[in-house]
Amino acid sequence: MKRAITTLAATLLAIGGAAMNATPAAAATPTCNTVKAAQGYNGFLIRVPAYSATGSITCALEQGNSGAAVLELQRALNKCFYNAYGSSKTYWPLAEDGDFGPNTKKALTEAQDYHTDVPADIDGMYGPITRNMLLWRSATHSGCWFF
């Protein structure tokens, strides 16, 4: 019996020690809350959603978000995807209002669907995978530029 208790105690200590030494879960991707000028192809500066605290363009947007980053996403979707794909869906063109609502989600889902065959990547949310998938098209007065 003493041996069983000793074994149980050692096992619990080992499990507890492993839990204490485990690496913490990866920090969540921050919400994009600003826009940053970034160097695009051919030297053009383009505007991309960013996280203001770090200046990082590794950030996320989803339905319910609002602000400058959402507005820039809406502009890019209108300029680069609505015009390029000639979509006849009722949500196009998007209202450029800075509110990530159901129409922005539908439009982003359509753009994602156009660029990938991976069902998990078609979720209507903007993040690092979508940014890379779409090659971040930025709407400017003179056209669409690729990041």
N, CA and C atoms as an extended XYZ file, in Angstrom:
441
Properties=species:S:1:pos:R:3:atomname:S:1:resname:S:1:resid:I:1 pbc="F F F"
N         0.830       -1.182        0.000 N   MET     1
C         0.000        0.000        0.000 CA  MET     1
C         0.879        1.252        0.000 C   MET     1
N         1.958        1.228        0.805 N   LYS     2
C         2.851        2.367        0.867 CA  LYS     2
C         3.487        2.615       -0.497 C   LYS     2
N         3.818        1.523       -1.199 N   ARG     3
C         4.422        1.635       -2.523 CA  ARG     3
C         3.433        2.279       -3.499 C   ARG     3
N         2.149        1.931       -3.416 N   ALA     4
C         1.128        2.497       -4.296 CA  ALA     4
C         0.967        3.986       -4.037 C   ALA     4
N         0.982        4.383       -2.780 N   ILE     5
C         0.843        5.801       -2.442 CA  ILE     5
C         2.068        6.581       -2.932 C   ILE     5
N         3.255        5.998       -2.762 N   THR     6
C         4.479        6.643       -3.230 CA  THR     6
C         4.450        6.805       -4.750 C   THR     6
N         4.010        5.766       -5.455 N   THR     7
C         3.914        5.817       -6.924 CA  THR     7
C         2.903        6.867       -7.350 C   THR     7
N         1.745        6.908       -6.667 N   LEU     8
C         0.720        7.898       -6.985 CA  LEU     8
C         1.242        9.312       -6.749 C   LEU     8
N         1.927        9.530       -5.649 N   ALA     9
C         2.479       10.844       -5.335 CA  ALA     9
C         3.513       11.257       -6.377 C   ALA     9
N         4.373       10.338       -6.776 N   ALA    10
C         5.388       10.637       -7.786 CA  ALA    10
C         4.736       10.972       -9.127 C   ALA    10
N         3.686       10.238       -9.473 N   THR    11
C         2.973       10.491      -10.729 CA  THR    11
C         2.333       11.877      -10.711 C   THR    11
N         1.672       12.226       -9.603 N   LEU    12
C         1.042       13.543       -9.492 CA  LEU    12
C         2.076       14.664       -9.556 C   LEU    12
N         3.223       14.469       -8.911 N   LEU    13
C         4.284       15.475       -8.981 CA  LEU    13
C         4.805       15.615      -10.402 C   LEU    13
N         4.946       14.505      -11.099 N   ALA    14
C         5.433       14.547      -12.476 CA  ALA    14
C         4.442       15.277      -13.375 C   ALA    14
N         3.160       14.973      -13.184 N   ILE    15
C         2.133       15.641      -14.002 CA  ILE    15
C         2.100       17.127      -13.679 C   ILE    15
N         2.134       17.468      -12.424 N   GLY    16
C         2.123       18.875      -12.014 CA  GLY    16
C         3.339       19.617      -12.526 C   GLY    16
N         4.499       18.989      -12.456 N   GLY    17
C         5.716       19.619      -12.957 CA  GLY    17
C         5.663       19.824      -14.451 C   GLY    17
N         5.116       18.851      -15.176 N   ALA    18
C         4.996       18.992      -16.623 CA  ALA    18
C         4.051       20.123      -16.968 C   ALA    18
N         2.982       20.232      -16.208 N   ALA    19
C         2.021       21.308      -16.478 CA  ALA    19
C         2.660       22.670      -16.210 C   ALA    19
N         3.493       22.754      -15.170 N   MET    20
C         4.123       24.026      -14.858 CA  MET    20
C         5.170       24.402      -15.896 C   MET    20
N         5.812       23.402      -16.505 N   ASN    21
C         6.853       23.663      -17.482 CA  ASN    21
C         6.317       23.740      -18.906 C   ASN    21
N         5.045       23.471      -19.109 N   ALA    22
C         4.474       23.515      -20.449 CA  ALA    22
C         4.515       24.944      -20.978 C   ALA    22
N         4.712       25.061      -22.286 N   THR    23
C         4.740       26.396      -22.869 CA  THR    23
C         3.336       26.962      -22.888 C   THR    23
N         3.209       28.265      -22.663 N   PRO    24
C         1.875       28.861      -22.673 CA  PRO    24
C         1.300       28.828      -24.076 C   PRO    24
N        -0.006       28.845      -24.157 N   ALA    25
C        -0.669       28.846      -25.458 CA  ALA    25
C        -0.264       30.106      -26.212 C   ALA    25
N        -0.214       29.961      -27.526 N   ALA    26
C         0.152       31.107      -28.351 CA  ALA    26
C        -0.827       32.249      -28.106 C   ALA    26
N        -0.290       33.432      -28.063 N   ALA    27
C        -1.142       34.607      -27.852 CA  ALA    27
C        -2.068       34.761      -29.043 C   ALA    27
N        -3.254       35.213      -28.784 N   ALA    28
C        -4.232       35.414      -29.845 CA  ALA    28
C        -3.756       36.521      -30.777 C   ALA    28
N        -4.119       36.406      -32.044 N   THR    29
C        -3.791       37.441      -33.011 CA  THR    29
C        -4.580       38.696      -32.648 C   THR    29
N        -3.916       39.842      -32.543 N   PRO    30
C        -4.636       41.067      -32.152 CA  PRO    30
C        -5.577       41.539      -33.252 C   PRO    30
N        -6.554       42.327      -32.873 N   THR    31
C        -7.502       42.902      -33.825 CA  THR    31
C        -6.852       44.083      -34.534 C   THR    31
N        -6.952       44.095      -35.851 N   CYS    32
C        -6.459       45.237      -36.630 CA  CYS    32
C        -7.269       46.461      -36.217 C   CYS    32
N        -6.580       47.555      -35.910 N   ASN    33
C        -7.303       48.747      -35.473 CA  ASN    33
C        -6.789       50.031      -36.119 C   ASN    33
N        -5.907       49.886      -37.090 N   THR    34
C        -5.389       51.041      -37.808 CA  THR    34
C        -4.994       50.605      -39.211 C   THR    34
N        -4.420       51.517      -39.946 N   VAL    35
C        -3.946       51.230      -41.297 CA  VAL    35
C        -2.493       51.663      -41.373 C   VAL    35
N        -1.693       50.886      -42.070 N   LYS    36
C        -0.262       51.166      -42.170 CA  LYS    36
C         0.127       51.224      -43.640 C   LYS    36
N         0.993       52.150      -43.982 N   ALA    37
C         1.547       52.193      -45.339 CA  ALA    37
C         2.676       51.172      -45.399 C   ALA    37
N         2.604       50.286      -46.373 N   ALA    38
C         3.618       49.249      -46.534 CA  ALA    38
C         4.095       49.238      -47.979 C   ALA    38
N         5.315       48.808      -48.160 N   GLN    39
C         5.896       48.759      -49.489 CA  GLN    39
C         5.277       47.614      -50.276 C   GLN    39
N         4.697       47.930      -51.411 N   GLY    40
C         4.138       46.921      -52.295 CA  GLY    40
C         5.081       46.636      -53.438 C   GLY    40
N         4.622       45.854      -54.400 N   TYR    41
C         5.426       45.583      -55.585 CA  TYR    41
C         5.705       46.875      -56.335 C   TYR    41
N         6.807       46.921      -57.029 N   ASN    42
C         7.214       48.076      -57.829 CA  ASN    42
C         7.381       49.348      -57.004 C   ASN    42
N         7.587       49.217      -55.686 N   GLY    43
C         7.869       50.363      -54.855 CA  GLY    43
C         6.674       51.187      -54.423 C   GLY    43
N         5.472       50.803      -54.823 N   PHE    44
C         4.289       51.565      -54.430 CA  PHE    44
C         4.013       51.364      -52.947 C   PHE    44
N         3.647       52.440      -52.271 N   LEU    45
C         3.195       52.325      -50.889 CA  LEU    45
C         1.708       52.022      -50.923 C   LEU    45
N         1.309       51.006      -50.200 N   ILE    46
C        -0.101       50.635      -50.126 CA  ILE    46
C        -0.534       50.625      -48.674 C   ILE    46
N        -1.815       50.747      -48.467 N   ARG    47
C        -2.374       50.786      -47.114 CA  ARG    47
C        -2.919       49.406      -46.763 C   ARG    47
N        -2.505       48.897      -45.609 N   VAL    48
C        -2.958       47.590      -45.144 CA  VAL    48
C        -3.417       47.684      -43.692 C   VAL    48
N        -4.378       46.858      -43.285 N   PRO    49
C        -4.782       46.821      -41.874 CA  PRO    49
C        -3.584       46.459      -40.996 C   PRO    49
N        -3.528       47.058      -39.820 N   ALA    50
C        -2.421       46.817      -38.899 CA  ALA    50
C        -2.918       46.938      -37.458 C   ALA    50
N        -2.068       46.530      -36.539 N   TYR    51
C        -2.339       46.645      -35.114 CA  TYR    51
C        -1.489       47.800      -34.581 C   TYR    51
N        -2.130       48.833      -34.046 N   SER    52
C        -1.442       50.072      -33.700 CA  SER    52
C        -0.368       49.920      -32.621 C   SER    52
N        -0.561       49.029      -31.668 N   ALA    53
C         0.394       48.919      -30.563 CA  ALA    53
C         1.770       48.458      -31.025 C   ALA    53
N         1.808       47.662      -32.086 N   THR    54
C         3.091       47.135      -32.560 CA  THR    54
C         3.419       47.553      -33.989 C   THR    54
N         2.412       48.033      -34.729 N   GLY    55
C         2.615       48.345      -36.141 CA  GLY    55
C         2.592       47.110      -37.014 C   GLY    55
N         2.303       45.976      -36.424 N   SER    56
C         2.303       44.710      -37.158 CA  SER    56
C         1.105       44.589      -38.083 C   SER    56
N         1.327       44.004      -39.256 N   ILE    57
C         0.221       43.711      -40.163 CA  ILE    57
C        -0.311       42.302      -39.924 C   ILE    57
N         0.238       41.620      -38.923 N   THR    58
C        -0.283       40.323      -38.515 CA  THR    58
C        -1.364       40.587      -37.477 C   THR    58
N        -2.576       40.756      -37.988 N   CYS    59
C        -3.715       41.072      -37.137 CA  CYS    59
C        -4.962       40.498      -37.795 C   CYS    59
N        -6.086       40.616      -37.140 N   ALA    60
C        -7.308       39.972      -37.627 CA  ALA    60
C        -8.498       40.923      -37.584 C   ALA    60
N        -9.463       40.642      -38.451 N   LEU    61
C       -10.740       41.350      -38.483 CA  LEU    61
C       -11.845       40.330      -38.666 C   LEU    61
N       -12.965       40.581      -38.028 N   GLU    62
C       -14.118       39.701      -38.192 CA  GLU    62
C       -15.391       40.507      -38.018 C   GLU    62
N       -16.498       39.854      -38.330 N   GLN    63
C       -17.783       40.525      -38.212 CA  GLN    63
C       -17.934       41.095      -36.803 C   GLN    63
N       -18.379       42.358      -36.724 N   GLY    64
C       -18.526       43.046      -35.451 CA  GLY    64
C       -17.438       44.086      -35.218 C   GLY    64
N       -16.294       43.960      -35.916 N   ASN    65
C       -15.232       44.956      -35.799 CA  ASN    65
C       -15.605       46.211      -36.579 C   ASN    65
N       -14.961       47.308      -36.228 N   SER    66
C       -15.192       48.559      -36.948 CA  SER    66
C       -13.935       49.408      -36.891 C   SER    66
N       -13.890       50.415      -37.748 N   GLY    67
C       -12.779       51.349      -37.726 CA  GLY    67
C       -12.038       51.434      -39.044 C   GLY    67
N       -10.870       52.078      -38.975 N   ALA    68
C       -10.072       52.360      -40.171 CA  ALA    68
C        -9.614       51.094      -40.893 C   ALA    68
N        -9.260       50.059      -40.149 N   ALA    69
C        -8.786       48.816      -40.775 CA  ALA    69
C        -9.910       48.149      -41.566 C   ALA    69
N       -11.112       48.153      -41.011 N   VAL    70
C       -12.261       47.577      -41.717 CA  VAL    70
C       -12.557       48.397      -42.963 C   VAL    70
N       -12.509       49.710      -42.845 N   LEU    71
C       -12.753       50.586      -43.988 CA  LEU    71
C       -11.762       50.291      -45.114 C   LEU    71
N       -10.502       50.095      -44.771 N   GLU    72
C        -9.491       49.795      -45.797 CA  GLU    72
C        -9.767       48.433      -46.446 C   GLU    72
N       -10.190       47.463      -45.648 N   LEU    73
C       -10.564       46.156      -46.202 CA  LEU    73
C       -11.737       46.304      -47.157 C   LEU    73
N       -12.743       47.054      -46.772 N   GLN    74
C       -13.912       47.263      -47.634 CA  GLN    74
C       -13.519       47.945      -48.944 C   GLN    74
N       -12.648       48.944      -48.862 N   ARG    75
C       -12.189       49.637      -50.070 CA  ARG    75
C       -11.462       48.676      -51.008 C   ARG    75
N       -10.587       47.863      -50.431 N   ALA    76
C        -9.836       46.912      -51.251 CA  ALA    76
C       -10.768       45.875      -51.874 C   ALA    76
N       -11.735       45.387      -51.101 N   LEU    77
C       -12.679       44.413      -51.649 CA  LEU    77
C       -13.475       45.029      -52.800 C   LEU    77
N       -13.948       46.246      -52.625 N   ASN    78
C       -14.696       46.918      -53.687 CA  ASN    78
C       -13.834       47.149      -54.919 C   ASN    78
N       -12.683       47.714      -54.719 N   LYS    79
C       -11.832       48.115      -55.841 CA  LYS    79
C       -11.254       46.912      -56.571 C   LYS    79
N       -10.813       45.929      -55.823 N   CYS    80
C       -10.068       44.835      -56.425 CA  CYS    80
C       -10.883       43.584      -56.701 C   CYS    80
N       -11.896       43.334      -55.916 N   PHE    81
C       -12.649       42.099      -56.109 CA  PHE    81
C       -13.978       42.334      -56.791 C   PHE    81
N       -14.706       43.336      -56.397 N   TYR    82
C       -15.980       43.635      -57.042 CA  TYR    82
C       -15.759       43.946      -58.515 C   TYR    82
N       -14.831       44.827      -58.795 N   ASN    83
C       -14.561       45.187      -60.180 CA  ASN    83
C       -13.922       44.039      -60.955 C   ASN    83
N       -13.007       43.327      -60.338 N   ALA    84
C       -12.290       42.258      -61.024 CA  ALA    84
C       -13.178       41.053      -61.318 C   ALA    84
N       -14.064       40.708      -60.401 N   TYR    85
C       -14.868       39.514      -60.573 CA  TYR    85
C       -16.223       39.808      -61.192 C   TYR    85
N       -16.599       41.073      -61.250 N   GLY    86
C       -17.891       41.420      -61.834 CA  GLY    86
C       -19.044       40.740      -61.130 C   GLY    86
N       -18.959       40.642      -59.814 N   SER    87
C       -19.977       39.940      -59.039 CA  SER    87
C       -21.344       40.597      -59.191 C   SER    87
N       -22.354       39.760      -59.307 N   SER    88
C       -23.725       40.272      -59.408 CA  SER    88
C       -24.493       40.078      -58.100 C   SER    88
N       -23.809       39.692      -57.045 N   LYS    89
C       -24.454       39.486      -55.754 CA  LYS    89
C       -24.988       40.812      -55.222 C   LYS    89
N       -26.061       40.757      -54.469 N   THR    90
C       -26.708       41.983      -53.987 CA  THR    90
C       -25.860       42.758      -52.984 C   THR    90
N       -24.879       42.124      -52.331 N   TYR    91
C       -24.075       42.842      -51.344 CA  TYR    91
C       -22.949       43.651      -51.983 C   TYR    91
N       -22.721       43.492      -53.256 N   TRP    92
C       -21.706       44.292      -53.957 CA  TRP    92
C       -22.359       45.502      -54.584 C   TRP    92
N       -21.733       46.629      -54.673 N   PRO    93
C       -20.514       46.984      -53.950 CA  PRO    93
C       -20.802       47.171      -52.467 C   PRO    93
N       -19.773       46.964      -51.671 N   LEU    94
C       -19.912       47.121      -50.227 CA  LEU    94
C       -20.063       48.596      -49.857 C   LEU    94
N       -20.833       48.846      -48.826 N   ALA    95
C       -20.866       50.186      -48.231 CA  ALA    95
C       -19.520       50.369      -47.532 C   ALA    95
N       -18.815       51.421      -47.859 N   GLU    96
C       -17.524       51.694      -47.225 CA  GLU    96
C       -17.781       52.537      -45.983 C   GLU    96
N       -18.220       51.844      -44.929 N   ASP    97
C       -18.635       52.518      -43.708 CA  ASP    97
C       -17.775       52.177      -42.493 C   ASP    97
N       -16.787       51.299      -42.661 N   GLY    98
C       -15.918       50.932      -41.546 CA  GLY    98
C       -16.534       49.964      -40.567 C   GLY    98
N       -17.703       49.421      -40.880 N   ASP    99
C       -18.353       48.426      -40.025 CA  ASP    99
C       -18.321       47.067      -40.707 C   ASP    99
N       -17.710       46.091      -40.052 N   PHE   100
C       -17.601       44.736      -40.598 CA  PHE   100
C       -18.911       44.015      -40.294 C   PHE   100
N       -19.849       44.145      -41.212 N   GLY   101
C       -21.154       43.523      -41.058 CA  GLY   101
C       -21.284       42.295      -41.935 C   GLY   101
N       -22.509       41.780      -42.069 N   PRO   102
C       -22.723       40.548      -42.835 CA  PRO   102
C       -22.347       40.672      -44.307 C   PRO   102
N       -22.522       41.839      -44.919 N   ASN   103
C       -22.159       41.986      -46.325 CA  ASN   103
C       -20.647       41.966      -46.526 C   ASN   103
N       -19.915       42.582      -45.612 N   THR   104
C       -18.451       42.529      -45.696 CA  THR   104
C       -17.989       41.088      -45.529 C   THR   104
N       -18.607       40.363      -44.616 N   LYS   105
C       -18.243       38.963      -44.415 CA  LYS   105
C       -18.530       38.144      -45.677 C   LYS   105
N       -19.686       38.359      -46.305 N   LYS   106
C       -20.017       37.629      -47.539 CA  LYS   106
C       -19.020       37.941      -48.644 C   LYS   106
N       -18.693       39.228      -48.797 N   ALA   107
C       -17.753       39.627      -49.843 CA  ALA   107
C       -16.368       39.034      -49.591 C   ALA   107
N       -15.911       39.056      -48.353 N   LEU   108
C       -14.611       38.490      -48.029 CA  LEU   108
C       -14.618       36.980      -48.253 C   LEU   108
N       -15.711       36.327      -47.907 N   THR   109
C       -15.836       34.886      -48.136 CA  THR   109
C       -15.742       34.577      -49.627 C   THR   109
N       -16.387       35.405      -50.450 N   GLU   110
C       -16.322       35.208      -51.901 CA  GLU   110
C       -14.887       35.352      -52.408 C   GLU   110
N       -14.187       36.361      -51.922 N   ALA   111
C       -12.797       36.568      -52.326 CA  ALA   111
C       -11.926       35.396      -51.867 C   ALA   111
N       -12.142       34.915      -50.642 N   GLN   112
C       -11.387       33.763      -50.146 CA  GLN   112
C       -11.668       32.538      -51.003 C   GLN   112
N       -12.927       32.314      -51.303 N   ASP   113
C       -13.323       31.151      -52.090 CA  ASP   113
C       -12.669       31.167      -53.472 C   ASP   113
N       -12.496       32.349      -54.025 N   TYR   114
C       -11.878       32.489      -55.331 CA  TYR   114
C       -10.408       32.095      -55.299 C   TYR   114
N        -9.758       32.269      -54.146 N   HIS   115
C        -8.308       32.094      -54.055 CA  HIS   115
C        -7.833       30.820      -53.383 C   HIS   115
N        -8.726       29.984      -52.901 N   THR   116
C        -8.255       28.762      -52.239 CA  THR   116
C        -9.220       27.607      -52.455 C   THR   116
N        -8.672       26.414      -52.361 N   ASP   117
C        -9.480       25.195      -52.386 CA  ASP   117
C        -9.516       24.547      -51.009 C   ASP   117
N        -8.995       25.249      -50.002 N   VAL   118
C        -8.953       24.737      -48.633 CA  VAL   118
C       -10.184       25.245      -47.893 C   VAL   118
N       -11.187       24.393      -47.667 N   PRO   119
C       -12.431       24.851      -47.033 CA  PRO   119
C       -12.235       25.575      -45.705 C   PRO   119
N       -11.269       25.174      -44.916 N   ALA   120
C       -11.052       25.815      -43.611 CA  ALA   120
C       -10.601       27.267      -43.749 C   ALA   120
N       -10.052       27.633      -44.900 N   ASP   121
C        -9.582       29.004      -45.113 CA  ASP   121
C       -10.686       29.929      -45.618 C   ASP   121
N       -11.857       29.390      -45.875 N   ILE   122
C       -12.993       30.184      -46.359 CA  ILE   122
C       -13.929       30.391      -45.172 C   ILE   122
N       -13.641       31.435      -44.383 N   ASP   123
C       -14.385       31.632      -43.137 CA  ASP   123
C       -14.935       33.046      -42.966 C   ASP   123
N       -14.678       33.924      -43.928 N   GLY   124
C       -15.193       35.287      -43.834 CA  GLY   124
C       -14.494       36.147      -42.801 C   GLY   124
N       -13.314       35.714      -42.346 N   MET   125
C       -12.529       36.489      -41.392 CA  MET   125
C       -11.204       36.867      -42.052 C   MET   125
N       -10.724       38.062      -41.739 N   TYR   126
C        -9.448       38.530      -42.263 CA  TYR   126
C        -8.379       38.293      -41.216 C   TYR   126
N        -7.320       37.630      -41.618 N   GLY   127
C        -6.189       37.383      -40.735 CA  GLY   127
C        -4.972       37.074      -41.581 C   GLY   127
N        -3.906       36.568      -40.973 N   PRO   128
C        -2.675       36.314      -41.715 CA  PRO   128
C        -2.851       35.367      -42.903 C   PRO   128
N        -3.660       34.337      -42.762 N   ILE   129
C        -3.858       33.406      -43.878 CA  ILE   129
C        -4.545       34.115      -45.027 C   ILE   129
N        -5.614       34.852      -44.728 N   THR   130
C        -6.335       35.572      -45.780 CA  THR   130
C        -5.458       36.660      -46.379 C   THR   130
N        -4.726       37.393      -45.556 N   ARG   131
C        -3.836       38.437      -46.079 CA  ARG   131
C        -2.876       37.847      -47.098 C   ARG   131
N        -2.265       36.725      -46.763 N   ASN   132
C        -1.317       36.089      -47.673 CA  ASN   132
C        -2.024       35.494      -48.892 C   ASN   132
N        -3.196       34.926      -48.683 N   MET   133
C        -3.949       34.309      -49.767 CA  MET   133
C        -4.365       35.340      -50.814 C   MET   133
N        -4.818       36.480      -50.336 N   LEU   134
C        -5.307       37.509      -51.245 CA  LEU   134
C        -4.181       38.402      -51.757 C   LEU   134
N        -2.979       38.212      -51.261 N   LEU   135
C        -1.832       39.042      -51.609 CA  LEU   135
C        -2.122       40.503      -51.317 C   LEU   135
N        -2.955       40.758      -50.347 N   TRP   136
C        -3.456       42.065      -49.946 CA  TRP   136
C        -3.508       43.056      -51.099 C   TRP   136
N        -4.652       43.122      -51.666 N   ARG   137
C        -4.882       44.098      -52.724 CA  ARG   137
C        -5.335       45.394      -52.070 C   ARG   137
N        -4.690       46.453      -52.381 N   SER   138
C        -5.008       47.733      -51.764 CA  SER   138
C        -5.646       48.663      -52.782 C   SER   138
N        -6.743       49.243      -52.406 N   ALA   139
C        -7.456       50.138      -53.304 CA  ALA   139
C        -6.826       51.520      -53.270 C   ALA   139
N        -6.450       52.001      -54.401 N   THR   140
C        -5.968       53.365      -54.517 CA  THR   140
C        -6.756       54.026      -55.639 C   THR   140
N        -6.590       55.316      -55.779 N   HIS   141
C        -7.327       56.017      -56.830 CA  HIS   141
C        -6.943       55.533      -58.213 C   HIS   141
N        -5.755       54.962      -58.352 N   SER   142
C        -5.297       54.574      -59.684 CA  SER   142
C        -5.309       53.062      -59.916 C   SER   142
N        -5.808       52.298      -58.997 N   GLY   143
C        -5.891       50.862      -59.241 CA  GLY   143
C        -5.638       50.010      -58.024 C   GLY   143
N        -5.359       48.756      -58.278 N   CYS   144
C        -5.120       47.759      -57.247 CA  CYS   144
C        -3.643       47.426      -57.222 C   CYS   144
N        -3.045       47.490      -56.037 N   TRP   145
C        -1.632       47.162      -55.918 CA  TRP   145
C        -1.490       45.965      -55.011 C   TRP   145
N        -0.507       45.140      -55.298 N   PHE   146
C        -0.317       43.915      -54.554 CA  PHE   146
C         0.807       44.063      -53.551 C   PHE   146
N         0.607       43.482      -52.375 N   PHE   147
C         1.569       43.563      -51.295 CA  PHE   147
C         2.440       42.334      -51.345 C   PHE   147
